[in-house]
Amino acid sequence: PPIEPPPPPHLPAAWVLELSSFQLDGTAGGAWDGVPTAATVLNITEDHLDWHGSMAAYGQAKAAVFGAQALMLLNRDDAQVMAMKPANVTVKIGGRNRQQPARPWATFGLDAPKRPGDWGIESTNGMDWLVRALALDETRKRGRASDEEEEIYFQRLMPVDALRIRGRHNAANALAALALANSTGALLAPMLHGLREYRGEPHRVEPIGILNEVEYFDDSKGTNVGATLAAILGLGADRRLVVILGGDGKGQDFAPLAEPLARHARAAVLIGRDAARIREQVQGAAELAGVPLLDAASLPEAVGLCAARAHSGDAVLLSPACASMDMFRDYKHRADVFVNAVRALADEQGVSLEGAS
């Protein structure tokens, strides 16, 4: 028989894959089902409907990431993700029928966790902590019915403020990453060190610099409503925002942005092909809150309008909720134009852009 060589010694003990709904579409019930050990869906918001055809089909494609047996890590702040929670099945334990989940699952979220194995944020003495919930009495876990409450305690991992990446949504992302890696046996200490040093990815709520006490953020990778919603809620928790929106909307519903803009924005500047469509869907809430919606023919013009509207301590956020190719080569080109416009604004005023890399 053929002899298979042993795997090279340099292969990692675990592989981490980030998969799009395009890659997952059609994999359910196939070879992928037995591959993942643990998986997560961070959120389900309207996107790629021009490909998937419906939100139901989009959600099904994303749910395929769990395969048939992986630990399911679910975002408890997203109702559509939580709808993926495995159903209970009846099992016999100690001669009694018990209801147990059909497969292992845990959650992460921006509130305090309530079940052993869940991850979240604990607020205590004015400080927010990333925490993991552990069972207070491990000896009582066996034979417990799934609907029985279990006493827990919180293992504090690190202060949320110690994260270099900005926004509450990134705290949720950090919890998801910790939960996934921990499920493979990775040690918490080096992961927490890595999180403290991690500065984030380009064009994902990336700080550009501070000009006249206003901080500018590049979230050009925010090409759908869900990403922009997360950026607005994350950054808007502690400051007012002037937001640049618009581009190729890909047939999305922009209505979910209306209330967060009304609550967190000082103004919004609309650009691109679907600017009028965005205005139509958010204008009612914006007018009630006194949030002006401004139009700009170019991104540099939008930056100028933002600078004129922003107050000291505010942030200007480019998070278009749209694809870029109606005005730019791609989202990176859009980001370059934004950054250059901010730098040009600083040069015109004869001041330095503080904190610029």
N, C-alpha and C positions, 0 to 999 in steps of 0.2 A: 504494500500500500504506500501511497505517497507520504513522505515525512514533512510535516509542517514545521518550519523553523520557529524557535521561540521568539516572542516579541522583543524588539530592542529594549534594552534596560532603561533608555531615557524616556520612554513613554510615560505620561502622567498617570497618576492613580485615578483621576477623575477628569472628565471632559465637561466643559461648560459651553452650551450652545444657546445662542439667541436666534430664534426662528421667527420668520414673518408668517402672517396668515397665508401668503402666497405659497410658501414652502410647505406649510402644514395641510393645505387644502387637498383633500382626497387621500390622506394617509391613514385615516381611522379604519381600523379593522385589518390593517396590513402589517408588514414587518416592523413598522415603527412601534406598534403596541407594546412590544417587549423590551424596548430600548431604554426609556428614561427611568432613573431611580427616583428622582424628585423633579417637580416642575411647578411653575407658577404662571398665572395670567395676571398681569398688573392691573389691567382695566379693560373694559369694553366700551368704546365710544365710537360714534359713527365715523367710518373711514373705509376707503377702498370699495365702496358700494358699486362703483362702476365695474369692478371686477367680480365681486361676490354676488351681487344682485339683490341682496337683502341683509338686514341686520341678523336675522336668524342664521343664514348661511355663513355670515362673517363670524358669529359667535361659535358655531359648530366647528369652523376651521381652527379657531383659536383653542377650543377645548381639546382638540386632537393632540395638543402638546403633552397631555397627561398620559397618553398611551392607555394601557389596560391595567397597570399595576403600580404606577408611580405614586409616591407621596404627593398629595395635592396641597399646594400652598396657595391659599385664596385671600384676596384683598377684601376684608370685611367692610370696607367703606364703599364698595361697588356692588350694588344689588344684583347686577347681571352676572358678575363673577361668582357671588355667593350662591346663585341659582345652580351652579355647577357642583355644589356640595353633594357628596355621594349619599345615596339613600341608605336607610337602615335595613338590615336583614336580621332575621331571627336565628339565633344560635343557642345551643344548649350548653349551659355552664353550671356545673355542680347539680345536675339534675333539673335545673330550672331554665325555662326559655328566657332569653335576654335579647334585647335589641342592641345591635352593634352596627357601626358603619360598615358598608361593604368593602371599604378600603381606607387606608390611613389618610387623614387630612389635618391641616392646621391652618391658622389664619395669621395675618399681620394687618395692622391698621394704625391710625393716628390717635386712637383712644387707648385706655388701659386694657390689656388682655383679660379675658375672663375664664379661659380654659387652660389647663396644663398643656404646654407645648406651643401655645400661641405667643405672638410677639406684638409689641406695641409701645406706647409712650405713656409714662407715668409723670404726672405733674406734682411736685412736692416742694414746699418752701420756695416757691417762685422759680423753680428750675425744672425743665423738662428732660427726662431721661429715656433713652432707648432701653427697653427691658424685655426680658423673656419670662414667661410665667412657668413656674415649676410646681409640681404637686407637693403639698406640705407633708403628706404621708404616702410615700411610694409603696409601702407595704399593703395599702388598701386598694390599689388600682385594679388588681386582678379580680375579676368577677363582678365589677361594678357595671350597672346598667348605663347605657349611653345618656339617659336623661337625668341621671343622678348628678347633683352638683358636687364638685370636689374642691376642697380647700386648696388654695394656691398661695404662693408668695412670689414676689418679683425679684429676679436677679437683675440688678442694675448693671448696664453694660458701658454706657458712656453718655455724657450730656449731649443733647441735640445740638447745642451751640458749638460743640467741638468739631462738628462736621464743617468742612470747608465749602462743600456744595450748598447752594442757597435754596431756600424754599421748603415748605413742609412736605411737598410731594417727594422731594429727594430724601427726606427722613424715612418716608414709606418705602422708597426704593432701597435704601440702606437696610431696612428691616428684612425686606424680601431677599436681598443678597445674603445676609447673615443666615436666614432660615434655610435657604437652599444649600449653602456651603456646609452649615452645621449638620445637615441631614446626611452628608457624605462622611462625617467624622472629622471634618476640619476643625482645628482648635480655634477657640474664640479669641485668644490674646493676639496672635498675629493678624487676624482679620480686623480686629478693632484698631490696631496700629495702622493697618492699611487704609481703613476708612478715615482715620484722622488726617492722613497725608494726601488722600485722593482729592484732586482739584476739579474733577468732572471732565466731561467730554466737550470738544469744541462745538459751539453753536447750540448748546443745550443750557439755556439760562446762564450763559457764560458772561461773567462780569468784564466789561470793556474798560471802564474807568469812571472817575468822578469829575464832573465839570460843574463849577458853580454850585457845589453841594448837592448835585443831582447825580445819581448813579445810573449808568447806561448798561443794559443787558442785551446780549445777542442770543435769541432763542429761535434763530432762523430754521432750525430743525423741527420747530413746532409747526408741522405741515397739516395738522388736523385739529378739529375742535377740542378733542380730549387733551392733547398736549398743551394747547393754549390755556384751557381751563385749569389744568394743573399748575401752570406757570403763574397765572393770575392769582389763584387761591394761595399758592405757596409764597410768592413775593408780597402779595397784598395783605398778608397777616399782620405786618407791622409798619406799613407805609402806603401812601397813595401812589397810584401808577398813572403814567401816560402811555397808552398802548398803541402800537402800530399793527393794524390788521389788514389782511387782504391779499389777493392774488387769484390763483385758479382754485376755486372752491370745491371742485371734484363732486359737485352735486350734494354737498353736505347740508345739514340743517344747522344753522348758526344760532338758533333760539337759545340753546343752553348757555351761551355766553352773555345773554342779556342781564340776568340778575347779578352775576359776579362783576360785570363791568359797572353796573349801577352802584354796587356796594364798594368796590375797590378802586375804581378809576377816577382820576380828575378830568381826563379827557381821553378820547380815542381818535386816532388819525387813520383814515381808510385809503388804501391804495389798490390798484390792480383791477383786473377784469370783473371780479365779483364784489367790488366795493358797494355798489348799489344794493345788491342782495343782502349783504351783511347789515347795511343801514336799515333796510326794511324790517329785518328780523330782530334788531336790538333797539330800535329807535324809541319805542314806547317806554320801556323801562329806563332808558338813558334820559329821556326828557323828564320823567317823573323825578329822577334823582338829580337833575340839573347837570348831567354829564354831557358836554358838547361833543358832537361827532363832526370831525373836520375831514375835508377831502384834500388829497395831495396828488399831483400828477406824477411825482417821482419820489423815490426814497429819500434823496437829500432834502427835498422840500418838506417831506414828512418829519425828518429829524429837526429841521428848523422850527416847524410848528410845535413839536414836542418840547423843545427847549424853551420856547416862548410861554408855554402853558404850565410847565413844571415849577413847583415850589421847592424851596430848600428842604432837603430830607426826602423828597420824592424819588421815584425811579422811572426811567424811560425804558420800556420793554418792547423790543421787536419780537413779537410772537404771532406770526401772520395767520395761523390756523388754516393756511392754504398752501398749495404747491406754488412753485416760483416761476415756472417756465413761460408764463404770460409776459413777464418783464425781464427775466434773468436766465442765464444758462442753466443754473441749478441753485439749490439752497445755499451752497458755499459762495457762489458769486453774489447772491443777495446779501449774505453776511459781510462780504468784503466791501460792498457798496455802503452798507450801514456803518461799518467801522470807519471807513475813510471819511464819511460824512461827519461823524462825530469828531474825528481828529481835525477835519477842516474847520469845524465850528470853533474848536479850541484855538486853532491857529489864527482865525479871524479876530478872536477876542484877545489874542496875545497872552494866553494863559496856558498852563500845562494841564494835561489830562492826568489827574492823580490816579495812582494805582494801575496805570496802563503797563502791560507786559512788553 
